Amino acid sequence: MDLQEIMKQAQIMQAKMQELQARSQTMEATGQSGGGLVKATVNGVGEVRSVEIDGSLLKPDEKSMVEDLIVAALNDARSKVGAVMQQEMARLTQGMPQPPGGFKLPGM
């Protein structure tokens, strides 16, 4: 395989990764605990989309507010972890040459 073919394959891989990343924004999965009393839905990139808490666990007039606060706290934690991971990736890749053809490694 010559350099041009490697570059072409890298561009194809990059396009597929971008497509997967775009699709992951719309994918969702719901997890549950407590026999279904608490449910959380996340998208394909790990963003918390919703939290549902069975009313039997809370005062009914506080249910929605508590769910929103849980979503906000989970997303805040996820954001902080993401920032640390970006810093670590930057530290690990510092001084490395950029891949040819504008191809970016995952997480960069």
Buried (B, 14 or more C-beta within 10 A) or exposed (E): EEEEEEBEEBBEEBEEBEEEEEEEEEEEEEEEEEEEEBBBBBBBEEBBEBBBBEEEEBEEEEBEEBBEEBBEEBBEEBEEEEEEEEEEBEEEEEEEEEEEEEBEEEEE
